[in-house]
Each structure stands twice: as C-alpha cells, then as structure tokens.
Amino acid sequence: MLARGLQIGTRVVAMLGLTLAAASSADSPHRAVMKAADYAPKQVRVQVGDVVEWVNQDIVAHTATASDKSWDISVTPGRSGRITMQVPGTFGYFCRYHPNMKGEIVVER
C-alpha cells in the first residue's frame, strides 16, 4: 500500500519510464530511511528495474521529490512509498517540506 499522499501523474511516470510498485511486491527494494530530517543513505545505487523504497521513521511527513519534479512521493510517519526505476541515469531528489534534505538515485543498466 502506498502512502495516501502519493501524487504521481501516470503520464509523467510512463514518459520517464518509472512505475509505481505495489507495497506487497515480492521484489526486495533498495531502502532509503527518512529520519532526523535526513535521508540515509544519501545515495542509492540500483539497476534498471529495481525498486526504491523510502521509509519514514521520523515524526513528521517527508517527500521524495525529483529535482525536475517528475515524481513526488509523500510519506507520512511510519509509512513508506516506492517506485521502480526503469531508465538509467542519476536522479537527484529532495523533501518539499525540508529542502535541506537531499538524496540521489544512480540507476545503472
């Protein structure tokens, strides 16, 4: 189950080659934890087709928002949100609520 605040336009997702992954997916995701107003780790390296999951262990809501705003995942405390990366490249992201929170996903073939 994705966080209630998940807001991604399916056309934008399709254009970028990103897909939402159901939380019940059998795939083992690469996790980034949101805690103490930071992401850990700050950089996640994945392969095309891998799932990236943000887990909010903080007491406030956070987002994982692409630097180009092509995806925006809102995650409330105690919840998680996921995407499947399908295009190689380096993707910066930040939290809309806490702009000092920054991370990066490196997607390799």
C-alpha positions, -999 to 999 in steps of 0.1 A, spaced: 0 0 0 14 34 -10 12 64 13 -21 82 9 -3 114 -2 14 97 -32 8 120 -61 23 110 -94 7 116 -128 6 83 -147 15 100 -180 46 116 -164 56 83 -149 52 65 -182 72 91 -200 101 88 -176 100 50 -175 91 49 -138 64 27 -125 48 25 -91 54 -7 -72 28 -22 -50 39 -24 -14 31 -61 -15 57 -66 -43 79 -96 -38 109 -76 -51 134 -67 -24 136 -29 -25 166 -7 -20 157 14 10 163 50 20 152 59 55 138 93 63 149 101 99 160 132 118 152 153 87 176 134 65 178 105 41 201 75 48 218 66 27 220 98 7 229 79 -25 212 47 -36 227 27 -65 203 4 -83 199 -14 -116 172 -7 -142 140 -24 -129 149 -22 -92 125 -8 -66 135 21 -44 115 25 -12 115 54 12 107 45 48 96 74 71 109 67 106 106 104 115 78 121 135 68 143 106 58 138 69 85 139 42 86 137 5 110 123 -21 105 148 -49 126 145 -81 147 176 -87 130 180 -120 96 174 -102 88 145 -125 78 124 -94 67 133 -59 62 107 -32 47 119 1 54 96 30 37 101 64 53 89 96 55 52 99 47 47 62 66 40 30 65 48 -7 81 31 -37 90 35 -73 106 12 -99 134 28 -117 134 18 -154 157 44 -170 194 46 -164 208 79 -151 214 99 -120 183 114 -103 185 139 -76 156 143 -52 147 164 -21 120 169 5 95 196 -3 88 202 34 125 202 43 146 214 13 178 207 31 171 170 28 187 159 -5 194 125 -20 204 108 -52 195 76 -71 220 63 -96 204 38 -120 227 16 -139 220 -9 -167 
